[in-house]
Amino acid sequence: MFFACLQNIYDYFAHSHRRWNLLLEKSKSAESFTSLVNEDQNVYERELEDTNNISLHADSESEIENDDQKNENTSKMTSLKKNISNKVKHPLHLKGTHDQCNAFVTEAKTVWSNVDIFTDVLGPAEFPKRTKKMLLQINENITENIGINMSSNKKIKQSSFKSFIIAPVACPSDQTVESPTLQILEPHTTKKRSLSPNIDESNTFSDKRVDENINMYDIGMYTNRVLKPHEIEEILQQIWKPENNFKFPVTVSCKKNLRFQFSWLSKFTWLAYSLKFDGAFCKFCVAFANNEAGTNSQPLGALVKKPFRNWKHATESFRNHSSLQYHLKCLSDTDNFLNIKKNPSLSIENQLDSSHAKQVMENRKNIIPIIEAILLCGQQNLSIRGHRDSGKIEVENSEPRENDGNFRNILKYRALGDANLKKFLESPGRIKYISPTSQNAIIDACNSVLLSKIVNRVNKAKCFTFLVDETADIAGIEQVSICARYVNRETCTLHEDFLQFVPTADFTGKGLATLILDNLKHFGIETQYLRGQGFDGAAAMSGKYNGVQYHIKQAHPLAVYIHCSAHSLNLAVSSSCGIQSIRNCLGIVGKLRDFFIFPKRKAVLSLAIEQSENVLSKRSLKRSCETRWIERYHSINDFLELFESVVEALDIISEWNDTSDTSHKAQSLRSSILQSEFIIALHVTSKVFGFGLPLSKQFQKINIDLKMAMSLAQDTSDELNAFRENADSEFHEIFIKAKNIANKFESLLKIPRISNVQKNRMNIKTDDPEKYYRISIFIPYIDSFINQLKTRFIDHKTILNGFQSLFDTKGSEDDFIKLIDTYKEEFNSPTSVVLGEFKLWQRKLSNMSDKPNNAIDALNICN
């Protein structure tokens, strides 16, 4: 802490004297100097405030024995700070005369006499031998240069500290100080350091007083330190050279007066004279030589690190120096340096940069076909890897020993017409960007680029909904797929983009909600714009108290949960198919498809289809979808078209004489499908599924919104109601078709046995089969389907109530006000202004003949 305090005080004086030097150099007269001083006053006052904040305290409180001593020391340190700020005047106000300079020294000496406080606070133990030696050298240096003993002829002891640390060099009487020099000692070194702008700060060989007569480009200013490029350029082009009539200092050697000869500068072009050291240097070696050279890396001395003063043997020494290897190397470095200055393109740095840029462009050119091959495989759903896909690609080898995959074969094919790609693939070297690691890196890079573009569009929309579903992959890892649904403001179109697959092992509502929000933030999506959440109706997802939608709403209250419309329709269909006759019919169709999956049985069915007299568009039975019930329409419709061929195939298989039960199963299935109840249920299911399939297709479109979805669901419900009201005529057509099929196989549509008490099936007292099956199968199935549609879409209609007023010319103002209250954060205008716009919008709708069907159409119309 002592050295930190010492450094702060040193910086205060050093900065002041730097300004002294700089302003004296800039000023050309007394008036200009006074003007510059006044401009600098504000800067100085700010620095003085920083100086007053010097912290003077001990490193450890253990050095203070009691509270009284601590308070006393604190008072002393505060007094010292105040003394420094009050007594040290602005040094620039000194006009530079000898008397004023001495006055400044006297005043500074008075201030520094108070430094005894340091020893009283810190104690003798804080002044090691190095500090004592440092202070002694400071005092000797000041005494030698300005003739003032700053320690007042007292020896420095461990218990006192009265040496003056910084002192301006005294100037001759009646002269103006043009460049006062400060000489101080660094805290951790014994080297002198000069604060004059014209004096080397790190030279250790000066045994003479440096004055203002030394040129700033003296070679001595550049020795024994690391040089910057502009300083090397100064040595080579601007180094100081004495005039022809310059009188060199005399050195007495062996009773002879010797001095530097001016002719040596012409004879040895590398030679430079230093007035600072009264010695000679090799300017090229000063600029470029290392600290060591020659055999065993001996340290360099005269002409490089030290001044050469042996004038008696100067010529011989200069000649020997000219032939030294390190000197010749410095000459070569000099030529290279000057050439680079004239032509910067020759710089090694620039050449390396140019070579690097060229290599980067070449690598990009080579990797583009590889990236395009991977993109092609992705677009066409082609697997990239092969059985063996490592090693070098041989373009001319069209028949590899083993299948090396689509990716490598695409590259081979392209290389046949791309000479650059062929050269790159067949060139020596291992880096070809075709390894599995590089392939995965390219795929990850493509994912990052695509994800970044999608995220940017979502954030620009400032309103989005996330869609989530989960399923297990082939490896058994549960994957959560996350999609974003938003409006592209530039094109005013609805987008639904896939974001990422995220694995999970936590299937609780809170765990999945945390997973979704964390990943949305990780992708870079601004979740404050989250306005909706869409997924299925599973308890973990849609639960009102602990489901995903609940936890999402806790973080984002405006994120409305909407049960997926396609899922809702699927649930309506599956629930309505719970009627016994319909459920049995779908089960038998599924068993028949599984029965004909074996090649031998399938061949019999295929032969029966080919020999059929009817023109059939289907060639096989389709598997019933386990999850999407409405997709079972295709399996029901195909089975109905191939019904006659299936019966004929079962007849053939039932006559097989085999030990297995194949023939027995065929006979049992044939009897089941020729039952009156099955034939009627098959035709009714096909008819009703025909209503639900178009609705399912519409629900899966990207550009559909909630209003359009509810409109389509209502249209389907209305059509089913009309179908139900005409049950007699509609079912009559179905019954005629079923009767025709039964007659072809000599089967009659008859009523099942009726008992007085029946618990497992309808017990209708009638002798008319058409009436019986209309009441027992057709009407219950239609009613169930209509009721399920209404029930599953009630919540959707509730959500749409407020928004519905935007599409109705007679929309309720109360509903619209509720909508405003819900999304009040989105409106920047008062409620009255928004209501006024609402009235204008309704008037515009009333004047339109073609009204918008969805929100996107309305958005395009609205200005």
LUMMIMAR-283795 format. One record per residue (C-alpha): residue in one letter; x negated, y, z negated. Coordinates in steps of 0.02 Angstrom, whole numbers, plus 50000, padded with zeros to 5 digits. Each point is the difference from the previous one (the first is absolute). Layout:
AXYZ/...
This chain:
M500005000050000/F498515011649966/F499384998150179/A501765003050068/C500105016249903/L498265004950057/Q500504996850181/N501555011049984/I498975014649935/Y498704997650135/D501335000150137/Y500655016749935/F498335008950022/A499524990750158/H501585005150093/S499795018049946/H498245001150068/R500474991450161/R501235013950029/W498645012549956/N498874992850136/L501354998450132/L500705017449977/L498285007950003/E499634991150164/K501665005450077/S499885018249945/K499045012350107/S500195015049883/A500465004449823/E501785004550056/S500304983350085/F499284990749851/T501205009149882/S501474995750114/L499544981650003/V499834999849811/N501765007149979/E500734986650117/D499164986549898/Q500675006449835/N501654990250008/V499104983750040/Y498815002849855/E501415003349876/R500834983450045/E498364990849975/L499765008949833/E501684993149944/D499404982550042/T498405003349902/N501015004949847/N500754982650004/I498334991549966/S500294986049877/L498694999249864/H500254985549883/A499124984649933/D500134983150084/S500594991449843/E500935005749846/S498904988549898/E498655013550005/I501115011849898/E499964995449818/N501565008949937/D501435011250054/D499205015949935/Q498444996950103/K501084996150153/N500985016349985/E498405009949977/N499214992750156/T501575003150102/S499985018149947/K498185001650052/M500334992650172/T501495011650028/S498935014949951/L498654994650123/K501244998950144/K500665017249959/N498225006749987/I499554993250172/S501545007550085/N499805016949916/K498135003150016/V499544992550169/K500465013650122/H500274998050185/P498204998450067/L500475008050164/H500245016849914/L498115000549972/K499335011250137/G498394990250014/T498735011749919/H498634993849888/D500745007949843/Q501734993150034/C499314982750033/N499085000449834/A501585006249915/F500934984950068/V498644988449934/T500095008149828/E501894998849992/A500014981850058/K498664996049872/T501115007249862/V501444988950054/W498954984550005/S499305003049827/N501684993649939/V499644982750068/D499434995149826/I501804994549980/F499634985150109/T498714993149880/D501105003749850/V501474990650077/L499124985750082/G498594997649877/P498164996150030/A500384982550061/E500775006950159/F498345007050062/P498914985550060/K498215001850057/R500535002250180/T501065015349954/K498585007549899/K498794997550144/M501265007550121/L500215015749894/L498135002349981/Q499764999050189/I501405012750026/N499185012149880/E498294997750081/N500725002750172/I500915016149951/T498495006649906/E498834996450146/N501115008150132/I500715015549917/G498855002849852/I501404998549871/N499924986849865/M501864996049983/S499694989849843/S499315015449913/N498294991849976/K500824986849894/K499744981550027/I501554990550045/K500504988549861/Q501324986549988/S501035010949883/S499995015750107/F500425004350180/K499565017950044/S499174997750170/F500735009950141/I500524987650134/I500295011150151/A499035015950038/P499875010950154/V498225002050063/A499375017349954/C499585011850141/P498645013350012/S500415016849925/D500935012950105/Q500504987150130/T501714994150047/V500364981749970/E500444992750170/S500054981649958/P499864996049815/T499564981849973/L500654988549864/Q498954985349945/I500794987249886/L499694982049950/E501254986350043/P500684991049845/H499384982750054/T498385004250089/T498405009949975/K499995007550176/K500205018650023/R501485005550104/S500165017050082/L501665008550027/S499345012250127/P500774996750172/N498285000250081/I499124987749885/D500004981150005/E501004993149854/S499114983349984/N498145003450033/T498834994649863/F498345006750066/S500225018749975/D498705006949884/K500215017850066/R501385012749973/V501224999950143/D500475017550055/E501115008050126/N498635000950133/I500174981550042/N501014996850158/M501554989249983/Y499344988750140/D498344996649912/I499564981550020/G499844998849812/M501875002549983/Y500334983050082/T498784988349914/N500374985749880/R501874998950025/V501284992050113/L500295011150151/K501625002850091/P500065000150191/H500125018950011/E498485001649886/I498994988350111/E500495010850147/E499395015449906/I498314991649967/L499784995650183/Q500595016450076/Q500015014049870/I498574996049881/W499045015349940/K498355003650088/P498795013649939/E499605014850110/N498315001550086/N499415013249878/F500644990749847/K498724999449858/F499974982549926/P499584998349815/V498184996049960/T499494984449905/V498284999149919/S499174983150024/C498144996749966/K499705018849993/K500785002050172/N501545009850042/L501124988450103/R501715003150074/F501254993250126/Q499525003950180/F501335006750119/S499204990750147/W500464983549922/L501845003550036/S499645000750187/K498834985249999/F501184988649902/T501785003550055/W500734989749860/L499155010649867/A500965012649892/Y499355011649864/S500945002649836/L499765016649912/K500974993149854/F498664986949964/D498535007750096/G499834983450088/A500284991050164/F501354987450045/C500414989350151/K501725006450045/F500454984150096/C499534988849853/V500915011249877/A501564998050107/F499954981350037/A498694990849896/N500484987949862/N499305000849825/E498814985650037/A498994994150150/G498484990250052/T499304984049926/N500914994149843/S501195014850019/Q498895012849918/P500825016549944/L499735014650117/G499075015249937/A499175015050082/L500825007550155/V501634990849962/K500495000349816/K498605011449936/P499195015450076/F498304997650082/R498705012549929/N498334992150037/W499515013150129/K498204994050007/H500504983550081/A501595006250080/T499574996850184/E499444982149966/S501544996449894/F501185007350130/R499244989250137/N500154984449894/H501825004249960/S500395001650186/S499544981850028/L500964992449855/Q501424988050045/Y501325008349891/H499565016950077/L500204993150176/K501674992549950/C500555017049934/L499525007850168/S501114987350088/D501425003449879/T499805018650034/D500174997550188/N501534989249976/F500795012549881/L499755014650120/N500654989850148/I501574995649904/K500275018349955/K499905004650184/N501084985450055/P501184994149859/S500574985150103/L498304992149967/S500354999449814/I499994982449930/E501585004149904/N500885005850157/Q499344985250098/L500604988149865/D501695008650000/S500104999050189/S499494981749999/H501254996349862/A501405008850093/K499574990450158/Q500024983649904/V501685004449921/M500775003650171/E499294983750069/N500694990049854/R501725008050020/K499984995950185/N499584981849960/I501294997849862/I501495007350096/P500314984050104/I499884989749841/I501305010749912/E501144999350151/A499884980950004/I500534999149817/L501435012050032/L500574989450147/C500044984549892/G501015009349869/Q501265006950125/Q500284982950078/N500034990749833/L498494989750051/S498884991949871/I498235007050005/R498994985949925/G499614983850089/H499334983149949/R498215006250017/D499835018750023/S498245003949944/G498385002850092/K499565009150159/I501295002150138/E499424992850166/V500965009550133/E499544988450145/N500434984349903/S501834997850048/E500174983049915/P499465000849818/R499764983949906/E501365004749875/N501445012349996/D499275016349936/G501635009549986/N501015012950095/F498945014749947/R498354993450068/N500804993850161/I500805017050030/L498295008149979/K499244987450121/Y501325003750130/R499775018749982/A498104998850006/L500124992050173/G500565016950067/D499105011249875/A498125000650026/N499675010349842/L500984987949890/K499144985150078/K498295007849972/F500445003749819/L500674982649963/E498534991050080/S498645011849935/P498864993949859/G500485004549824/R501274994549872/I501105015549983/K501404997450126/Y501545004649894/I500844983350043/S499784990549837/P501514996349889/T499385013449879/S499965013150138/Q501704994350063/N500765002249827/A499145017049983/I500755005750166/I501724993749949/D499865009249833/A499465015850092/C501504998750116/N501124997749849/S499265015449917/V500235010650157/L501814994550027/L500445001849817/S499255017449994/K501045005750150/I501604993049926/V499655007949830/N499715016950082/R501684999050089/V500884994749840/N499255014449901/K500475012450137/A501814993849994/K500095004649814/C501404987349978/F499864981150012/T500694983349942/F499004984449967/L500614982750050/V499354984849907/D500184981350016/E498934985549940/T499634982350056/A498654987049980/D498744997550140/I499334983350062/A498695000149861/G501345001649867/I499545018049955/E501485011249969/Q499875014950117/V500985016249980/S500295009150165/I500185018949983/C500755010850137/A500395018650012/R501545007550081/Y499945018550044/V500455013150132/N498625006050115/R500215018849996/E499105002650165/T501124988450102/C501505000149881/T500114981050010/L500204987049865/H498484989049967/E499814984049902/D498164995349984/F499174985449914/L498675005649876/Q499174984949919/F500134982649928/V499605000049813/P499764983749902/T500824998849830/A500204987949856/D501175010749894/F501824997850053/T500825010249863/G500915016150043/K498735010949910/G498524990950076/L500655001450178/A500485018449975/T498255004049936/L499244990450146/I501035009850127/L499665017449928/D498144996749972/N499764994050178/L500985014550075/K498835011949908/H498504989650052/F500525001550182/G500035018949979/I501895002450007/E500665014649896/T501304991249892/Q500845016249947/Y500904999150167/L500734982749962/R501885000950029/G500554982050024/Q499604981849964/G500654985350100/F499874981449965/D501084984649969/G501214997149857/A498974987949895/A500125003249813/A498155004649985/M500235012950138/S501745007549979/G500254997949812/K500765015649923/Y499084998449835/N498354991350037/G499884998250188/V498825008550121/Q501295013250045/Y500195004849816/H498145002549970/I499785009550164/K501425011849952/Q499195003349832/A498495007150091/H500945007450149/P501845003849957/L500435005150179/A499464983050071/V501734992650036/Y500094981050006/I500874993150155/H500314981450015/C499394994550171/S501504999850117/A499394984550092/H499814991049834/S501745005649949/L500744993250161/N499064983649976/L500694998449824/A501765003650064/V499864986350132/S499234987349881/S501335003149867/S501434998750123/C499294983450061/G500324992649828/I501684993250060/Q499874981049996/S500424996450182/I498785013350065/R498624994549881/N500184981850052/C500005004850184/L498355009749984/G499234985749902/I500434987050131/V499295011150140/G498375001349904/K499894981249974/L500294996650185/R498585011850048/D498844991049878/F500594983150068/F499485004350178/I498315007249951/F499134983350029/P499324997350178/K500934983750038/R501685006849947/K499665016850081/A499644991350164/V501734992049995/L500805017149969/S499005008150140/L500544986450122/A501825002549950/I499845018950029/E499234997250173/Q501374987850051/S501405011349938/E501295005450128/N500095017349921/V498755013850037/L499075001949837/S498815014449958/K499354992049842/R498774985449996/S499854996149815/L500775003149831/K499355014749898/R499564999649819/S501145009649882/C499135014949917/E499834997149813/T500065018249949/R500885009850137/W501734992450005/I500595010750145/E498584992750104/R500884983149982/Y501155006250136/H498724994150128/S499924982449928/I501924999149991/N500225006850176/D498694988350074/F500754984949913/L501725004550064/E499355001150179/L499084983349985/F501394991349902/E500444987250135/S498174995650033/V499694997749813/V501474987949985/E499384989950149/A498224999249928/L500684994149833/D501024986450089/I498414993550084/I498945000549841/S501374991549896/E499884984850115/W498134997749969/N499554983149928/D498665005249876/T499594995549823/S500025018249942/D501575009549956/T499875011550153/S501514992350086/H500995000649839/K499605018849977/A500485003450180/Q501674991449976/S500325009549839/L499575016950079/R501104996250151/S501484996449889/S499705016349903/I499955011550150/L501574992450076/Q501015003849845/S501405012850030/E499425011049855/F498215001050069/I500555004550176/I501175013849938/A498705006949877/L498675000050138/H501065010850115/V500565011849860/T498205002649939/S499385003650176/K501395012950023/V499705009249835/F498104999650014/G500245008550167/F500655015449907/G498555000549877/L498554997350119/P500105017050091/L500125008749831/S498444990949941/K499055005350157/Q500515018149974/F499464999849817/Q498254994850052/K499715014950115/I498765013349946/N501025015250050/I501564995149902/D500435010249846/L501214997049856/K501435009250082/M499884989950160/A499814983949900/M501585003549902/S500915004850159/L499514983550083/A500464990049846/Q501695008649995/D500284996550185/T499614981649972/S501184999449851/D501385008450100/E499774987550142/L500104985449879/N501595007449925/A500775001150172/F499444982250032/R500814995049836/E501655008650041/N500094990350163/A499554983749913/D501354989950089/S499505004550177/E498125000349965/F499994983249915/H501094992450134/E498635003150127/I498724992149883/F501134985049969/I500254996950188/K498114999650028/A499744988149854/K501414988850063/N499234998750174/I498344994349928/A500854987049889/N501014993050144/K498414996750101/F499464987549867/E501754993049970/S500115008649831/L501565008549937/L500085015849896/K501034994249854/I500405005249824/P499044991249862/R500934989449874/I501035010849883/S500434995249823/N501145007949874/V498535005349890/Q498435005950093/K498535008649916/N498594999150128/R500845006650159/M501485009850062/N501654990949971/I501145008450127/K501684992150035/T500135000650189/D500004988050146/D499175012250122/P498104998050008/E499775017550074/K500945007949856/Y499094989449873/Y498255004650060/R500475018350025/I500545001149819/S498644988849926/I498455005850099/F500255015050115/I500915012449889/P499004996649838/Y498365001850095/I500505016550083/D500655007349836/S498434994949907/F498875007950133/I500985016549997/N499985000849809/Q498134996549994/L499645014050125/K500985012449895/T499214994449837/R498194999950064/F500105017450075/I500925009149860/D498375006849926/H499465005950172/K501615009950020/T499765007849828/I498275006150048/L500675006850163/N501435009849922/G499025016149974/F499134999250169/Q501624995650090/S500585018049979/L498625005350121/F500834990250141/D501825003849965/T500805016450057/K501124998849848/G498664994349881/S500265002949816/E499115015249932/D499924991849828/D499044985350071/F498805011950084/I499735009649837/K499584983749912/L498764996550139/I499225017249973/D499864996949813/T499144983450031/Y498715007250119/K499885017649930/E498094998950000/E500064998750190/F500955016450024/N499115016849997/S501615010050021/P501405003549875/T501514988449998/S501125013350078/V498855001350151/V499954981150021/L501904999049990/G500135013550133/E498894989950116/F501084984749963/K501565009350058/L499125005650160/W499444982150032/Q501784993449981/R500645013150122/K498674994950124/L500524981849983/S501835004350030/N499535008850163/M499034984950063/S500844986850107/D498594987449978/K499654999549815/P498374992449930/N500084981749953/N498525000149881/A498865011549904/I498675000750137/D501275006150129/A500615013149876/L498225005349965/N499665002550185/I501585010650017/C499705010449844/N498965015750025/
